Amino acid sequence: MHSIMIICPDHSPLKESEKWLSRYGFQVNTSQSLEQAKKYYELSEFNLLLIDQEAIQHLNSHTELPNQPRRIVLDTKASLSTGVNSMAQGAVFYLPLPTDSETLLKHVVNVLEQDDAPNITPSAQTPPNQQITKEEALTLGTPGSGIIGQSPLMQDLFSDMRKIAGTDVTVLIRGESGTGKELVAKALHNLSRRHNHPIISVNCAAIPENLIESELFGHEKGAFTGANSSHDGLIYAADKGTLFLDEIGELPLEAQARLLRVLQEGEIRKVGATQSTKVNIRLITATHRDLIAMVKQGLFREDLYYRLYVMELLLPPLRDRGDDISMLAQILLEKACQKHNKPIYSYNRTFDKAIRAHNWPGNVRELENAIERAVILSPLERVEAANLKLASQQNTSHTTDSAASNAHLPKGTTLDDYFKHFVLTHQHKMTETQLAHSLGISRKSLWERRQKLAIPKKVTT
Ligand SMILES: Nc1ncnc2c1ncn2[C@@H]1O[C@H](COP(=O)(O)OP(=O)(O)OP(=O)(O)O)[C@@H](O)[C@H]1O
């Protein structure tokens, strides 16, 4: 997940972007001034800074703006000279404020995509000082490409990806939570002829149901209470590029009908509009759900399903990837050491044994989290397997739905334990919306806490 720091005074129009950027899956923090931001955060750990010029205009020439991460400066009193100065001081964009969400999102995505583009910036998975060539970046399976995997199942996947990357076919990616569906969608975009245009990723489970249509398709001014201005929507923002709809199974039926129209007609009609606009998008979707079963239950449109299911990519669970687990663990260990300024631990046998013994229901995301935990908790001399703190090591394996429903919560249960237990016990009979409602939180919070706690989703394949 990309992290963004917004630095702006409370009255700045930029402040509003905090909410909607988080809704699109970015991790967003805000500060009122550069000094405050520096005091409480390690700015170099963010992927992008969004700064209101007002928050930095008092800086004298000796006060250094951080070199990293990259920054976009926004200005309510935009002028040519301030723009030129900002760019000279290292901003990647200078934009007037207020700005509409699509414009800002496009710039944010552009900057982050450039950071992600492995041929431009060496990723943390690359040994330091080793430049990645374009060829390596496009060689699926290697650390340079960002998607690691040499096992036969992954090689089959890469072979299919190479065949379809250059086409415009709609792709449905299936796989358990944390298997790398979003990563695959981005790789397909990077390998396609659309790679110079944006890929817009939308997590359908993270947007409240009542907002999903206007967020995706846009709306006209006055289309509903609170629609004070017109809004183009995310599908339009993906024009000429790729639209990645994650958790497509969570898309409500009305929005499914609208999406079908976009795919059939190649045009989009905003909520409350009478006219349509042409759009040229390549659609990639992902789900952990069994869409056919949802079609039978009347929860997913059959006609849309067949539009999405032109090409299917199935991501194997981590437990079926053989030696890939050790290879991934080694690379993630190095990455976590760099992130936490630890000496690079050597990957020892006991550590590998513990990693191989676990069955990773939360897949690569769970592996990432466990290794980061181990790096933080281990002494400087060596990384210790016990610090992975895996459920299997602690002999409390409530990791599957059925196990979870039988598990009783021991003394000293934390809120996180309760949350995990509740979700695992109820998810087989509840939708995401019902789960969120029962827990008294939004779908977005449910999704965020699932990610944080690496809670596997119900496997319905
Ligand atoms: N093959 C891989 N190589 C390296 N990193 C990986 C791989 N697969 C997944 N990851 C990492 O694991 C994490 C989860 O990946 P991603 O978000 O793509 O999974 P997902 O299947 O889309 O998850 P969800 O179903 O929860 O949306 C990310 O940090 C990603 O970088």
Ligand as a Chemical Component Dictionary entry (heavy atoms), coordinates in Angstrom:
data_LIG
# 
_chem_comp.id                   LIG 
_chem_comp.type                 NON-POLYMER 
_chem_comp.pdbx_formal_charge   0 
_chem_comp.three_letter_code    LIG 
# 
loop_
_chem_comp_atom.comp_id 
_chem_comp_atom.atom_id 
_chem_comp_atom.alt_atom_id 
_chem_comp_atom.type_symbol 
_chem_comp_atom.charge 
_chem_comp_atom.model_Cartn_x 
_chem_comp_atom.model_Cartn_y 
_chem_comp_atom.model_Cartn_z 
_chem_comp_atom.pdbx_ordinal 
LIG N1  N1  N 0 4.825  -13.046 -5.984 1  
LIG C1  C1  C 0 5.048  -12.005 -5.169 2  
LIG N2  N2  N 0 6.268  -11.473 -5.074 3  
LIG C2  C2  C 0 6.525  -10.442 -4.241 4  
LIG N3  N3  N 0 5.598  -9.845  -3.470 5  
LIG C3  C3  C 0 4.351  -10.329 -3.530 6  
LIG C4  C4  C 0 4.000  -11.419 -4.382 7  
LIG N4  N4  N 0 2.689  -11.666 -4.249 8  
LIG C5  C5  C 0 2.223  -10.767 -3.365 9  
LIG N5  N5  N 0 3.206  -9.963  -2.925 10 
LIG C6  C6  C 0 3.072  -8.882  -1.913 11 
LIG O1  O1  O 0 2.055  -9.308  -1.001 12 
LIG C7  C7  C 0 1.181  -8.234  -0.649 13 
LIG C8  C8  C 0 -0.233 -8.567  -1.053 14 
LIG O2  O2  O 0 -0.322 -8.546  -2.480 15 
LIG P1  P1  P 0 -1.624 -8.012  -3.237 16 
LIG O3  O3  O 0 -2.201 -6.811  -2.537 17 
LIG O4  O4  O 0 -1.299 -7.889  -4.672 18 
LIG O5  O5  O 0 -2.594 -9.263  -2.949 19 
LIG P2  P2  P 0 -4.137 -9.418  -3.294 20 
LIG O6  O6  O 0 -4.313 -10.827 -3.742 21 
LIG O7  O7  O 0 -4.561 -8.331  -4.242 22 
LIG O8  O8  O 0 -4.793 -9.200  -1.865 23 
LIG P3  P3  P 0 -6.360 -8.923  -1.508 24 
LIG O9  O9  O 0 -7.134 -10.137 -1.954 25 
LIG O10 O10 O 0 -6.362 -8.807  -0.025 26 
LIG O11 O11 O 0 -6.752 -7.673  -2.219 27 
LIG C9  C9  C 0 1.727  -7.008  -1.361 28 
LIG O12 O12 O 0 2.561  -6.290  -0.484 29 
LIG C10 C10 C 0 2.539  -7.589  -2.516 30 
LIG O13 O13 O 0 3.595  -6.729  -2.889 31 
# 
loop_
_chem_comp_bond.comp_id 
_chem_comp_bond.atom_id_1 
_chem_comp_bond.atom_id_2 
_chem_comp_bond.value_order 
_chem_comp_bond.pdbx_ordinal 
LIG N1  C1  SING 1  
LIG C1  N2  SING 2  
LIG C1  C4  DOUB 3  
LIG N2  C2  DOUB 4  
LIG C2  N3  SING 5  
LIG N3  C3  DOUB 6  
LIG C3  C4  SING 7  
LIG C3  N5  SING 8  
LIG C4  N4  SING 9  
LIG N4  C5  DOUB 10 
LIG C5  N5  SING 11 
LIG N5  C6  SING 12 
LIG C6  O1  SING 13 
LIG C6  C10 SING 14 
LIG O1  C7  SING 15 
LIG C7  C8  SING 16 
LIG C7  C9  SING 17 
LIG C8  O2  SING 18 
LIG O2  P1  SING 19 
LIG P1  O3  DOUB 20 
LIG P1  O4  SING 21 
LIG P1  O5  SING 22 
LIG O5  P2  SING 23 
LIG P2  O6  DOUB 24 
LIG P2  O7  SING 25 
LIG P2  O8  SING 26 
LIG O8  P3  SING 27 
LIG P3  O9  DOUB 28 
LIG P3  O10 SING 29 
LIG P3  O11 SING 30 
LIG C9  O12 SING 31 
LIG C9  C10 SING 32 
LIG C10 O13 SING 33 
# 
